[in-house]
Amino acid sequence: LEANYNLRDLYLIGNPCADWHGYRPYVIAALPQLKRLDGQDITPTERILANQVKAQASVPVSRTYHQCQSRHTHS
């Protein structure tokens, strides 16, 4: 999604990745062009905080992705 420079509004509600409690800051940091996520404006403060935790979130996101994928595949 990073290559979609015009992507300004993204809805992930209902997507398995939204089950991860840290998905919002991760997505905000990964997609700096976003202005709104799940129908809520992204504030400057939220963006700063998201960028500060991005490096810490990378490993848990990868692990959580595989767990979510496994859980939804076997359901």
PQR file with spaces between the fields and no chain letter, atoms N, CA, C, O and H, PARSE charges and radii, in Angstrom:
ATOM       1  N    LEU     1       0.808   -1.209    0.000 -0.4000 1.5000
ATOM       2  CA   LEU     1       0.000    0.000    0.000 -0.0000 2.0000
ATOM       3  C    LEU     1       0.846    1.266    0.000  0.5500 1.7000
ATOM       4  O    LEU     1       0.357    2.346   -0.331 -0.5500 1.4000
ATOM       5  N    GLU     2       2.120    1.130    0.373 -0.4000 1.5000
ATOM       6  CA   GLU     2       2.986    2.299    0.421 -0.0000 2.0000
ATOM       7  C    GLU     2       3.098    2.984   -0.936  0.5500 1.7000
ATOM       8  O    GLU     2       3.255    4.204   -0.994 -0.5500 1.4000
ATOM       9  H    GLU     2       2.517    0.253    0.642  0.4000 1.0000
ATOM      10  N    ALA     3       3.023    2.234   -2.015 -0.4000 1.5000
ATOM      11  CA   ALA     3       3.164    2.798   -3.354 -0.0000 2.0000
ATOM      12  C    ALA     3       1.940    3.604   -3.789  0.5500 1.7000
ATOM      13  O    ALA     3       2.003    4.332   -4.780 -0.5500 1.4000
ATOM      14  H    ALA     3       2.895    1.243   -1.967  0.4000 1.0000
ATOM      15  N    ASN     4       0.852    3.487   -3.076 -0.4000 1.5000
ATOM      16  CA   ASN     4      -0.371    4.226   -3.402 -0.0000 2.0000
ATOM      17  C    ASN     4      -0.303    5.622   -2.793  0.5500 1.7000
ATOM      18  O    ASN     4      -0.895    5.888   -1.747 -0.5500 1.4000
ATOM      19  H    ASN     4       0.801    2.896   -2.271  0.4000 1.0000
ATOM      20  N    TYR     5       0.425    6.504   -3.462 -0.4000 1.5000
ATOM      21  CA   TYR     5       0.675    7.837   -2.931 -0.0000 2.0000
ATOM      22  C    TYR     5      -0.596    8.654   -2.741  0.5500 1.7000
ATOM      23  O    TYR     5      -0.627    9.571   -1.920 -0.5500 1.4000
ATOM      24  H    TYR     5       0.906    6.289   -4.312  0.4000 1.0000
ATOM      25  N    ASN     6      -1.628    8.335   -3.480 -0.4000 1.5000
ATOM      26  CA   ASN     6      -2.882    9.081   -3.381 -0.0000 2.0000
ATOM      27  C    ASN     6      -3.848    8.503   -2.354  0.5500 1.7000
ATOM      28  O    ASN     6      -4.940    9.038   -2.163 -0.5500 1.4000
ATOM      29  H    ASN     6      -1.603    7.591   -4.147  0.4000 1.0000
ATOM      30  N    LEU     7      -3.463    7.429   -1.700 -0.4000 1.5000
ATOM      31  CA   LEU     7      -4.311    6.808   -0.687 -0.0000 2.0000
ATOM      32  C    LEU     7      -4.390    7.721    0.526  0.5500 1.7000
ATOM      33  O    LEU     7      -3.387    7.952    1.202 -0.5500 1.4000
ATOM      34  H    LEU     7      -2.576    6.994   -1.856  0.4000 1.0000
ATOM      35  N    ARG     8      -5.572    8.237    0.800 -0.4000 1.5000
ATOM      36  CA   ARG     8      -5.750    9.182    1.897 -0.0000 2.0000
ATOM      37  C    ARG     8      -6.685    8.651    2.982  0.5500 1.7000
ATOM      38  O    ARG     8      -6.617    9.080    4.134 -0.5500 1.4000
ATOM      39  H    ARG     8      -6.386    8.050    0.251  0.4000 1.0000
ATOM      40  N    ASP     9      -7.555    7.717    2.608 -0.4000 1.5000
ATOM      41  CA   ASP     9      -8.584    7.216    3.518 -0.0000 2.0000
ATOM      42  C    ASP     9      -8.622    5.697    3.389  0.5500 1.7000
ATOM      43  O    ASP     9      -8.811    5.168    2.294 -0.5500 1.4000
ATOM      44  H    ASP     9      -7.610    7.369    1.673  0.4000 1.0000
ATOM      45  N    LEU    10      -8.442    4.995    4.507 -0.4000 1.5000
ATOM      46  CA   LEU    10      -8.383    3.528    4.482 -0.0000 2.0000
ATOM      47  C    LEU    10      -9.253    2.965    5.591  0.5500 1.7000
ATOM      48  O    LEU    10      -9.200    3.422    6.733 -0.5500 1.4000
ATOM      49  H    LEU    10      -8.288    5.424    5.397  0.4000 1.0000
ATOM      50  N    TYR    11     -10.054    1.968    5.241 -0.4000 1.5000
ATOM      51  CA   TYR    11     -10.885    1.270    6.219 -0.0000 2.0000
ATOM      52  C    TYR    11     -10.389   -0.157    6.362  0.5500 1.7000
ATOM      53  O    TYR    11     -10.352   -0.909    5.388 -0.5500 1.4000
ATOM      54  H    TYR    11     -10.097    1.598    4.314  0.4000 1.0000
ATOM      55  N    LEU    12     -10.008   -0.529    7.575 -0.4000 1.5000
ATOM      56  CA   LEU    12      -9.573   -1.897    7.854 -0.0000 2.0000
ATOM      57  C    LEU    12     -10.515   -2.617    8.809  0.5500 1.7000
ATOM      58  O    LEU    12     -10.240   -3.745    9.217 -0.5500 1.4000
ATOM      59  H    LEU    12     -10.038    0.081    8.366  0.4000 1.0000
ATOM      60  N    ILE    13     -11.599   -1.991    9.160 -0.4000 1.5000
ATOM      61  CA   ILE    13     -12.583   -2.625   10.040 -0.0000 2.0000
ATOM      62  C    ILE    13     -13.081   -3.894    9.352  0.5500 1.7000
ATOM      63  O    ILE    13     -13.476   -3.865    8.186 -0.5500 1.4000
ATOM      64  H    ILE    13     -11.823   -1.074    8.828  0.4000 1.0000
ATOM      65  N    GLY    14     -13.057   -4.998   10.081 -0.4000 1.5000
ATOM      66  CA   GLY    14     -13.463   -6.284    9.522 -0.0000 2.0000
ATOM      67  C    GLY    14     -12.303   -7.079    8.962  0.5500 1.7000
ATOM      68  O    GLY    14     -12.443   -8.273    8.695 -0.5500 1.4000
ATOM      69  H    GLY    14     -12.736   -5.022   11.028  0.4000 1.0000
ATOM      70  N    ASN    15     -11.157   -6.438    8.781 -0.4000 1.5000
ATOM      71  CA   ASN    15      -9.964   -7.118    8.317 -0.0000 2.0000
ATOM      72  C    ASN    15      -9.301   -7.781    9.525  0.5500 1.7000
ATOM      73  O    ASN    15      -9.234   -7.171   10.592 -0.5500 1.4000
ATOM      74  H    ASN    15     -11.043   -5.468    8.999  0.4000 1.0000
ATOM      75  N    PRO    16      -8.811   -9.006    9.385 -0.5600 1.5000
ATOM      76  CA   PRO    16      -8.183   -9.679   10.530  0.2800 2.0000
ATOM      77  C    PRO    16      -7.040   -8.893   11.166  0.5500 1.7000
ATOM      78  O    PRO    16      -6.793   -9.033   12.364 -0.5500 1.4000
ATOM      79  N    CYS    17      -6.349   -8.078   10.397 -0.4000 1.5000
ATOM      80  CA   CYS    17      -5.242   -7.314   10.988 -0.0000 2.0000
ATOM      81  C    CYS    17      -5.742   -6.296   12.000  0.5500 1.7000
ATOM      82  O    CYS    17      -4.989   -5.873   12.877 -0.5500 1.4000
ATOM      83  H    CYS    17      -6.550   -7.964    9.424  0.4000 1.0000
ATOM      84  N    ALA    18      -7.000   -5.901   11.888 -0.4000 1.5000
ATOM      85  CA   ALA    18      -7.570   -4.942   12.837 -0.0000 2.0000
ATOM      86  C    ALA    18      -7.796   -5.571   14.211  0.5500 1.7000
ATOM      87  O    ALA    18      -8.091   -4.862   15.173 -0.5500 1.4000
ATOM      88  H    ALA    18      -7.612   -6.244   11.175  0.4000 1.0000
ATOM      89  N    ASP    19      -7.659   -6.888   14.310 -0.4000 1.5000
ATOM      90  CA   ASP    19      -7.778   -7.564   15.605 -0.0000 2.0000
ATOM      91  C    ASP    19      -6.560   -7.322   16.488  0.5500 1.7000
ATOM      92  O    ASP    19      -6.635   -7.457   17.709 -0.5500 1.4000
ATOM      93  H    ASP    19      -7.419   -7.464   13.529  0.4000 1.0000
ATOM      94  N    TRP    20      -5.442   -6.964   15.871 -0.4000 1.5000
ATOM      95  CA   TRP    20      -4.221   -6.698   16.624 -0.0000 2.0000
ATOM      96  C    TRP    20      -4.336   -5.332   17.281  0.5500 1.7000
ATOM      97  O    TRP    20      -4.639   -4.347   16.607 -0.5500 1.4000
ATOM      98  H    TRP    20      -5.380   -6.853   14.879  0.4000 1.0000
ATOM      99  N    HIS    21      -4.104   -5.257   18.565 -0.4000 1.5000
ATOM     100  CA   HIS    21      -4.327   -4.017   19.312 -0.0000 2.0000
ATOM     101  C    HIS    21      -3.427   -2.875   18.865  0.5500 1.7000
ATOM     102  O    HIS    21      -3.750   -1.719   19.138 -0.5500 1.4000
ATOM     103  H    HIS    21      -3.859   -6.057   19.113  0.4000 1.0000
ATOM     104  N    GLY    22      -2.329   -3.140   18.202 -0.4000 1.5000
ATOM     105  CA   GLY    22      -1.425   -2.075   17.778 -0.0000 2.0000
ATOM     106  C    GLY    22      -1.477   -1.764   16.297  0.5500 1.7000
ATOM     107  O    GLY    22      -0.578   -1.115   15.763 -0.5500 1.4000
ATOM     108  H    GLY    22      -2.066   -4.079   17.981  0.4000 1.0000
ATOM     109  N    TYR    23      -2.527   -2.225   15.628 -0.4000 1.5000
ATOM     110  CA   TYR    23      -2.552   -2.045   14.176 -0.0000 2.0000
ATOM     111  C    TYR    23      -2.662   -0.582   13.764  0.5500 1.7000
ATOM     112  O    TYR    23      -2.049   -0.175   12.778 -0.5500 1.4000
ATOM     113  H    TYR    23      -3.257   -2.752   16.062  0.4000 1.0000
ATOM     114  N    ARG    24      -3.429    0.212   14.498 -0.4000 1.5000
ATOM     115  CA   ARG    24      -3.646    1.602   14.079 -0.0000 2.0000
ATOM     116  C    ARG    24      -2.338    2.402   14.031  0.5500 1.7000
ATOM     117  O    ARG    24      -2.038    3.001   12.998 -0.5500 1.4000
ATOM     118  H    ARG    24      -3.927   -0.118   15.300  0.4000 1.0000
ATOM     119  N    PRO    25      -1.555    2.433   15.111 -0.5600 1.5000
ATOM     120  CA   PRO    25      -0.299    3.183   15.008  0.2800 2.0000
ATOM     121  C    PRO    25       0.650    2.609   13.946  0.5500 1.7000
ATOM     122  O    PRO    25       1.367    3.352   13.276 -0.5500 1.4000
ATOM     123  N    TYR    26       0.644    1.293   13.807 -0.4000 1.5000
ATOM     124  CA   TYR    26       1.513    0.681   12.802 -0.0000 2.0000
ATOM     125  C    TYR    26       1.134    1.135   11.393  0.5500 1.7000
ATOM     126  O    TYR    26       2.001    1.510   10.602 -0.5500 1.4000
ATOM     127  H    TYR    26       0.062    0.689   14.352  0.4000 1.0000
ATOM     128  N    VAL    27      -0.152    1.101   11.086 -0.4000 1.5000
ATOM     129  CA   VAL    27      -0.611    1.508    9.758 -0.0000 2.0000
ATOM     130  C    VAL    27      -0.336    2.992    9.530  0.5500 1.7000
ATOM     131  O    VAL    27       0.080    3.385    8.441 -0.5500 1.4000
ATOM     132  H    VAL    27      -0.855    0.797   11.728  0.4000 1.0000
ATOM     133  N    ILE    28      -0.563    3.805   10.538 -0.4000 1.5000
ATOM     134  CA   ILE    28      -0.328    5.242   10.411 -0.0000 2.0000
ATOM     135  C    ILE    28       1.145    5.515   10.106  0.5500 1.7000
ATOM     136  O    ILE    28       1.455    6.351    9.257 -0.5500 1.4000
ATOM     137  H    ILE    28      -0.902    3.485   11.423  0.4000 1.0000
ATOM     138  N    ALA    29       2.044    4.822   10.785 -0.4000 1.5000
ATOM     139  CA   ALA    29       3.475    5.015   10.546 -0.0000 2.0000
ATOM     140  C    ALA    29       3.898    4.457    9.187  0.5500 1.7000
ATOM     141  O    ALA    29       4.760    5.032    8.522 -0.5500 1.4000
ATOM     142  H    ALA    29       1.791    4.143   11.474  0.4000 1.0000
ATOM     143  N    ALA    30       3.302    3.354    8.777 -0.4000 1.5000
ATOM     144  CA   ALA    30       3.676    2.711    7.519 -0.0000 2.0000
ATOM     145  C    ALA    30       3.138    3.452    6.298  0.5500 1.7000
ATOM     146  O    ALA    30       3.712    3.369    5.212 -0.5500 1.4000
ATOM     147  H    ALA    30       2.602    2.887    9.316  0.4000 1.0000
ATOM     148  N    LEU    31       2.039    4.173    6.479 -0.4000 1.5000
ATOM     149  CA   LEU    31       1.408    4.881    5.362 -0.0000 2.0000
ATOM     150  C    LEU    31       1.287    6.371    5.693  0.5500 1.7000
ATOM     151  O    LEU    31       0.208    6.834    6.063 -0.5500 1.4000
ATOM     152  H    LEU    31       1.573    4.241    7.361  0.4000 1.0000
ATOM     153  N    PRO    32       2.369    7.113    5.564 -0.5600 1.5000
ATOM     154  CA   PRO    32       2.359    8.521    5.975  0.2800 2.0000
ATOM     155  C    PRO    32       1.414    9.407    5.162  0.5500 1.7000
ATOM     156  O    PRO    32       1.093   10.515    5.592 -0.5500 1.4000
ATOM     157  N    GLN    33       0.967    8.941    4.005 -0.4000 1.5000
ATOM     158  CA   GLN    33       0.057    9.736    3.187 -0.0000 2.0000
ATOM     159  C    GLN    33      -1.391    9.696    3.689  0.5500 1.7000
ATOM     160  O    GLN    33      -2.215   10.505    3.263 -0.5500 1.4000
ATOM     161  H    GLN    33       1.227    8.041    3.656  0.4000 1.0000
ATOM     162  N    LEU    34      -1.706    8.757    4.593 -0.4000 1.5000
ATOM     163  CA   LEU    34      -3.082    8.641    5.100 -0.0000 2.0000
ATOM     164  C    LEU    34      -3.491    9.872    5.899  0.5500 1.7000
ATOM     165  O    LEU    34      -2.706   10.430    6.666 -0.5500 1.4000
ATOM     166  H    LEU    34      -1.037    8.100    4.940  0.4000 1.0000
ATOM     167  N    LYS    35      -4.721   10.270    5.700 -0.4000 1.5000
ATOM     168  CA   LYS    35      -5.316   11.355    6.481 -0.0000 2.0000
ATOM     169  C    LYS    35      -6.376   10.822    7.441  0.5500 1.7000
ATOM     170  O    LYS    35      -6.627   11.402    8.497 -0.5500 1.4000
ATOM     171  H    LYS    35      -5.358    9.817    5.077  0.4000 1.0000
ATOM     172  N    ARG    36      -7.005    9.684    7.046 -0.4000 1.5000
ATOM     173  CA   ARG    36      -8.047    9.073    7.866 -0.0000 2.0000
ATOM     174  C    ARG    36      -7.865    7.565    7.856  0.5500 1.7000
ATOM     175  O    ARG    36      -7.505    6.973    6.839 -0.5500 1.4000
ATOM     176  H    ARG    36      -6.801    9.212    6.189  0.4000 1.0000
ATOM     177  N    LEU    37      -8.122    6.950    9.011 -0.4000 1.5000
ATOM     178  CA   LEU    37      -8.064    5.493    9.130 -0.0000 2.0000
ATOM     179  C    LEU    37      -9.311    5.034    9.854  0.5500 1.7000
ATOM     180  O    LEU    37      -9.606    5.502   10.954 -0.5500 1.4000
ATOM     181  H    LEU    37      -8.415    7.430    9.838  0.4000 1.0000
ATOM     182  N    ASP    38     -10.037    4.125    9.245 -0.4000 1.5000
ATOM     183  CA   ASP    38     -11.288    3.598    9.806 -0.0000 2.0000
ATOM     184  C    ASP    38     -12.272    4.711   10.134  0.5500 1.7000
ATOM     185  O    ASP    38     -12.971    4.653   11.146 -0.5500 1.4000
ATOM     186  H    ASP    38      -9.797    3.745    8.352  0.4000 1.0000
ATOM     187  N    GLY    39     -12.325    5.726    9.272 -0.4000 1.5000
ATOM     188  CA   GLY    39     -13.295    6.803    9.431 -0.0000 2.0000
ATOM     189  C    GLY    39     -12.913    7.863   10.455  0.5500 1.7000
ATOM     190  O    GLY    39     -13.702    8.769   10.723 -0.5500 1.4000
ATOM     191  H    GLY    39     -11.758    5.773    8.450  0.4000 1.0000
ATOM     192  N    GLN    40     -11.729    7.769   11.025 -0.4000 1.5000
ATOM     193  CA   GLN    40     -11.278    8.744   12.024 -0.0000 2.0000
ATOM     194  C    GLN    40     -10.063    9.503   11.501  0.5500 1.7000
ATOM     195  O    GLN    40      -9.130    8.906   10.966 -0.5500 1.4000
ATOM     196  H    GLN    40     -11.088    7.033   10.807  0.4000 1.0000
ATOM     197  N    ASP    41     -10.084   10.826   11.661 -0.4000 1.5000
ATOM     198  CA   ASP    41      -8.936   11.632   11.271 -0.0000 2.0000
ATOM     199  C    ASP    41      -7.701   11.206   12.055  0.5500 1.7000
ATOM     200  O    ASP    41      -7.787   10.832   13.225 -0.5500 1.4000
ATOM     201  H    ASP    41     -10.842   11.312   12.096  0.4000 1.0000
ATOM     202  N    ILE    42      -6.565   11.271   11.396 -0.4000 1.5000
ATOM     203  CA   ILE    42      -5.289   10.994   12.047 -0.0000 2.0000
ATOM     204  C    ILE    42      -4.726   12.337   12.498  0.5500 1.7000
ATOM     205  O    ILE    42      -4.468   13.219   11.680 -0.5500 1.4000
ATOM     206  H    ILE    42      -6.496   11.575   10.446  0.4000 1.0000
ATOM     207  N    THR    43      -4.540   12.479   13.792 -0.4000 1.5000
ATOM     208  CA   THR    43      -4.058   13.745   14.344 -0.0000 2.0000
ATOM     209  C    THR    43      -2.533   13.817   14.237  0.5500 1.7000
ATOM     210  O    THR    43      -1.867   12.785   14.155 -0.5500 1.4000
ATOM     211  H    THR    43      -4.750   11.762   14.457  0.4000 1.0000
ATOM     212  N    PRO    44      -1.984   15.031   14.239 -0.5600 1.5000
ATOM     213  CA   PRO    44      -0.522   15.163   14.217  0.2800 2.0000
ATOM     214  C    PRO    44       0.137   14.438   15.400  0.5500 1.7000
ATOM     215  O    PRO    44       1.177   13.801   15.232 -0.5500 1.4000
ATOM     216  N    THR    45      -0.454   14.530   16.573 -0.4000 1.5000
ATOM     217  CA   THR    45       0.088   13.851   17.750 -0.0000 2.0000
ATOM     218  C    THR    45       0.081   12.343   17.554  0.5500 1.7000
ATOM     219  O    THR    45       1.051   11.664   17.889 -0.5500 1.4000
ATOM     220  H    THR    45      -1.299   15.047   16.709  0.4000 1.0000
ATOM     221  N    GLU    46      -1.007   11.821   17.014 -0.4000 1.5000
ATOM     222  CA   GLU    46      -1.112   10.374   16.779 -0.0000 2.0000
ATOM     223  C    GLU    46      -0.044    9.917   15.781  0.5500 1.7000
ATOM     224  O    GLU    46       0.529    8.838   15.929 -0.5500 1.4000
ATOM     225  H    GLU    46      -1.796   12.373   16.742  0.4000 1.0000
ATOM     226  N    ARG    47       0.217   10.736   14.774 -0.4000 1.5000
ATOM     227  CA   ARG    47       1.234   10.387   13.772 -0.0000 2.0000
ATOM     228  C    ARG    47       2.634   10.371   14.402  0.5500 1.7000
ATOM     229  O    ARG    47       3.425    9.467   14.131 -0.5500 1.4000
ATOM     230  H    ARG    47      -0.248   11.613   14.654  0.4000 1.0000
ATOM     231  N    ILE    48       2.935   11.361   15.235 -0.4000 1.5000
ATOM     232  CA   ILE    48       4.234   11.414   15.903 -0.0000 2.0000
ATOM     233  C    ILE    48       4.435   10.186   16.783  0.5500 1.7000
ATOM     234  O    ILE    48       5.486    9.546   16.743 -0.5500 1.4000
ATOM     235  H    ILE    48       2.292   12.094   15.455  0.4000 1.0000
ATOM     236  N    LEU    49       3.417    9.863   17.578 -0.4000 1.5000
ATOM     237  CA   LEU    49       3.505    8.688   18.455 -0.0000 2.0000
ATOM     238  C    LEU    49       3.650    7.406   17.648  0.5500 1.7000
ATOM     239  O    LEU    49       4.410    6.514   18.024 -0.5500 1.4000
ATOM     240  H    LEU    49       2.563   10.382   17.611  0.4000 1.0000
ATOM     241  N    ALA    50       2.924    7.316   16.542 -0.4000 1.5000
ATOM     242  CA   ALA    50       2.993    6.122   15.691 -0.0000 2.0000
ATOM     243  C    ALA    50       4.400    5.951   15.129  0.5500 1.7000
ATOM     244  O    ALA    50       4.919    4.835   15.085 -0.5500 1.4000
ATOM     245  H    ALA    50       2.307    8.041   16.236  0.4000 1.0000
ATOM     246  N    ASN    51       5.017    7.040   14.702 -0.4000 1.5000
ATOM     247  CA   ASN    51       6.376    6.960   14.165 -0.0000 2.0000
ATOM     248  C    ASN    51       7.385    6.566   15.228  0.5500 1.7000
ATOM     249  O    ASN    51       8.383    5.914   14.922 -0.5500 1.4000
ATOM     250  H    ASN    51       4.596    7.946   14.737  0.4000 1.0000
ATOM     251  N    GLN    52       7.141    6.949   16.459 -0.4000 1.5000
ATOM     252  CA   GLN    52       8.046    6.606   17.548 -0.0000 2.0000
ATOM     253  C    GLN    52       8.018    5.117   17.878  0.5500 1.7000
ATOM     254  O    GLN    52       9.030    4.561   18.305 -0.5500 1.4000
ATOM     255  H    GLN    52       6.330    7.479   16.708  0.4000 1.0000
ATOM     256  N    VAL    53       6.883    4.472   17.688 -0.4000 1.5000
ATOM     257  CA   VAL    53       6.775    3.049   18.039 -0.0000 2.0000
ATOM     258  C    VAL    53       6.867    2.123   16.828  0.5500 1.7000
ATOM     259  O    VAL    53       6.773    0.905   16.979 -0.5500 1.4000
ATOM     260  H    VAL    53       6.061    4.924   17.341  0.4000 1.0000
ATOM     261  N    LYS    54       7.046    2.674   15.644 -0.4000 1.5000
ATOM     262  CA   LYS    54       7.049    1.846   14.430 -0.0000 2.0000
ATOM     263  C    LYS    54       8.093    0.734   14.482  0.5500 1.7000
ATOM     264  O    LYS    54       7.783   -0.414   14.166 -0.5500 1.4000
ATOM     265  H    LYS    54       7.122    3.663   15.522  0.4000 1.0000
ATOM     266  N    ALA    55       9.290    1.048   14.865 -0.4000 1.5000
ATOM     267  CA   ALA    55      10.349    0.030   14.896 -0.0000 2.0000
ATOM     268  C    ALA    55      10.032   -1.076   15.895  0.5500 1.7000
ATOM     269  O    ALA    55      10.327   -2.244   15.643 -0.5500 1.4000
ATOM     270  H    ALA    55       9.542    1.981   15.122  0.4000 1.0000
ATOM     271  N    GLN    56       9.442   -0.721   17.010 -0.4000 1.5000
ATOM     272  CA   GLN    56       9.089   -1.703   18.028 -0.0000 2.0000
ATOM     273  C    GLN    56       7.950   -2.592   17.565  0.5500 1.7000
ATOM     274  O    GLN    56       7.853   -3.742   17.992 -0.5500 1.4000
ATOM     275  H    GLN    56       9.202    0.228   17.215  0.4000 1.0000
ATOM     276  N    ALA    57       7.093   -2.082   16.702 -0.4000 1.5000
ATOM     277  CA   ALA    57       5.892   -2.813   16.295 -0.0000 2.0000
ATOM     278  C    ALA    57       6.147   -3.797   15.163  0.5500 1.7000
ATOM     279  O    ALA    57       5.335   -4.700   14.963 -0.5500 1.4000
ATOM     280  H    ALA    57       7.173   -1.148   16.355  0.4000 1.0000
ATOM     281  N    SER    58       7.220   -3.667   14.426 -0.4000 1.5000
ATOM     282  CA   SER    58       7.440   -4.491   13.237 -0.0000 2.0000
ATOM     283  C    SER    58       7.437   -5.984   13.526  0.5500 1.7000
ATOM     284  O    SER    58       6.772   -6.737   12.815 -0.5500 1.4000
ATOM     285  H    SER    58       7.880   -2.933   14.589  0.4000 1.0000
ATOM     286  N    VAL    59       8.146   -6.431   14.531 -0.4000 1.5000
ATOM     287  CA   VAL    59       8.205   -7.865   14.836 -0.0000 2.0000
ATOM     288  C    VAL    59       6.861   -8.383   15.325  0.5500 1.7000
ATOM     289  O    VAL    59       6.404   -9.408   14.819 -0.5500 1.4000
ATOM     290  H    VAL    59       8.687   -5.820   15.109  0.4000 1.0000
ATOM     291  N    PRO    60       6.189   -7.720   16.297 -0.5600 1.5000
ATOM     292  CA   PRO    60       4.888   -8.228   16.728  0.2800 2.0000
ATOM     293  C    PRO    60       3.855   -8.260   15.595  0.5500 1.7000
ATOM     294  O    PRO    60       3.000   -9.145   15.573 -0.5500 1.4000
ATOM     295  N    VAL    61       3.920   -7.318   14.665 -0.4000 1.5000
ATOM     296  CA   VAL    61       2.965   -7.313   13.551 -0.0000 2.0000
ATOM     297  C    VAL    61       3.175   -8.545   12.695  0.5500 1.7000
ATOM     298  O    VAL    61       2.207   -9.208   12.321 -0.5500 1.4000
ATOM     299  H    VAL    61       4.615   -6.599   14.684  0.4000 1.0000
ATOM     300  N    SER    62       4.405   -8.862   12.382 -0.4000 1.5000
ATOM     301  CA   SER    62       4.687  -10.033   11.571 -0.0000 2.0000
ATOM     302  C    SER    62       4.182  -11.300   12.255  0.5500 1.7000
ATOM     303  O    SER    62       3.542  -12.140   11.622 -0.5500 1.4000
ATOM     304  H    SER    62       5.191   -8.324   12.686  0.4000 1.0000
ATOM     305  N    ARG    63       4.468  -11.434   13.528 -0.4000 1.5000
ATOM     306  CA   ARG    63       4.037  -12.606   14.289 -0.0000 2.0000
ATOM     307  C    ARG    63       2.518  -12.672   14.360  0.5500 1.7000
ATOM     308  O    ARG    63       1.927  -13.737   14.175 -0.5500 1.4000
ATOM     309  H    ARG    63       4.988  -10.752   14.042  0.4000 1.0000
ATOM     310  N    THR    64       1.893  -11.541   14.626 -0.4000 1.5000
ATOM     311  CA   THR    64       0.434  -11.496   14.742 -0.0000 2.0000
ATOM     312  C    THR    64      -0.229  -11.792   13.410  0.5500 1.7000
ATOM     313  O    THR    64      -1.262  -12.459   13.369 -0.5500 1.4000
ATOM     314  H    THR    64       2.372  -10.677   14.776  0.4000 1.0000
ATOM     315  N    TYR    65       0.353  -11.303   12.315 -0.4000 1.5000
ATOM     316  CA   TYR    65      -0.191  -11.569   10.992 -0.0000 2.0000
ATOM     317  C    TYR    65      -0.277  -13.076   10.746  0.5500 1.7000
ATOM     318  O    TYR    65      -1.306  -13.585   10.303 -0.5500 1.4000
ATOM     319  H    TYR    65       1.193  -10.760   12.349  0.4000 1.0000
ATOM     320  N    HIS    66       0.801  -13.768   11.034 -0.4000 1.5000
ATOM     321  CA   HIS    66       0.810  -15.216   10.811 -0.0000 2.0000
ATOM     322  C    HIS    66      -0.175  -15.935   11.729  0.5500 1.7000
ATOM     323  O    HIS    66      -0.802  -16.909   11.312 -0.5500 1.4000
ATOM     324  H    HIS    66       1.637  -13.354   11.394  0.4000 1.0000
ATOM     325  N    GLN    67      -0.321  -15.477   12.962 -0.4000 1.5000
ATOM     326  CA   GLN    67      -1.293  -16.070   13.874 -0.0000 2.0000
ATOM     327  C    GLN    67      -2.713  -15.825   13.382  0.5500 1.7000
ATOM     328  O    GLN    67      -3.543  -16.734   13.406 -0.5500 1.4000
ATOM     329  H    GLN    67       0.188  -14.686   13.301  0.4000 1.0000
ATOM     330  N    CYS    68      -3.000  -14.606   12.937 -0.4000 1.5000
ATOM     331  CA   CYS    68      -4.344  -14.291   12.426 -0.0000 2.0000
ATOM     332  C    CYS    68      -4.640  -15.097   11.170  0.5500 1.7000
ATOM     333  O    CYS    68      -5.734  -15.638   11.007 -0.5500 1.4000
ATOM     334  H    CYS    68      -2.326  -13.867   12.917  0.4000 1.0000
ATOM     335  N    GLN    69      -3.661  -15.170   10.293 -0.4000 1.5000
ATOM     336  CA   GLN    69      -3.843  -15.916    9.047 -0.0000 2.0000
ATOM     337  C    GLN    69      -4.132  -17.378    9.348  0.5500 1.7000
ATOM     338  O    GLN    69      -5.015  -17.979    8.735 -0.5500 1.4000
ATOM     339  H    GLN    69      -2.772  -14.731   10.425  0.4000 1.0000
ATOM     340  N    SER    70      -3.403  -17.943   10.274 -0.4000 1.5000
ATOM     341  CA   SER    70      -3.595  -19.333   10.654 -0.0000 2.0000
ATOM     342  C    SER    70      -4.968  -19.535   11.268  0.5500 1.7000
ATOM     343  O    SER    70      -5.662  -20.497   10.942 -0.5500 1.4000
ATOM     344  H    SER    70      -2.686  -17.455   10.772  0.4000 1.0000
ATOM     345  N    ARG    71      -5.361  -18.637   12.152 -0.4000 1.5000
ATOM     346  CA   ARG    71      -6.651  -18.743   12.838 -0.0000 2.0000
ATOM     347  C    ARG    71      -7.818  -18.656   11.857  0.5500 1.7000
ATOM     348  O    ARG    71      -8.791  -19.398   11.991 -0.5500 1.4000
ATOM     349  H    ARG    71      -4.797  -17.855   12.417  0.4000 1.0000
ATOM     350  N    HIS    72      -7.734  -17.758   10.872 -0.4000 1.5000
ATOM     351  CA   HIS    72      -8.832  -17.584    9.922 -0.0000 2.0000
ATOM     352  C    HIS    72      -8.832  -18.656    8.848  0.5500 1.7000
ATOM     353  O    HIS    72      -9.879  -18.933    8.265 -0.5500 1.4000
ATOM     354  H    HIS    72      -6.944  -17.155   10.763  0.4000 1.0000
ATOM     355  N    THR    73      -7.693  -19.263    8.572 -0.4000 1.5000
ATOM     356  CA   THR    73      -7.628  -20.332    7.592 -0.0000 2.0000
ATOM     357  C    THR    73      -8.219  -21.626    8.147  0.5500 1.7000
ATOM     358  O    THR    73      -8.825  -22.412    7.419 -0.5500 1.4000
ATOM     359  H    THR    73      -6.842  -19.038    9.046  0.4000 1.0000
ATOM     360  N    HIS    74      -8.029  -21.831    9.452 -0.4000 1.5000
ATOM     361  CA   HIS    74      -8.493  -23.073   10.067 -0.0000 2.0000
ATOM     362  C    HIS    74      -9.899  -22.971   10.671  0.5500 1.7000
ATOM     363  O    HIS    74     -10.392  -23.927   11.270 -0.5500 1.4000
ATOM     364  H    HIS    74      -7.536  -21.192   10.044  0.4000 1.0000
ATOM     365  N    SER    75     -10.531  -21.823   10.512 -0.4000 1.5000
ATOM     366  CA   SER    75     -11.871  -21.645   11.092 -0.0000 2.0000
ATOM     367  C    SER    75     -12.935  -22.268   10.235  0.5500 1.7000
ATOM     368  O    SER    75     -14.116  -22.209   10.578 -0.5500 1.4000
ATOM     369  H    SER    75     -10.130  -21.046   10.026  0.4000 1.0000
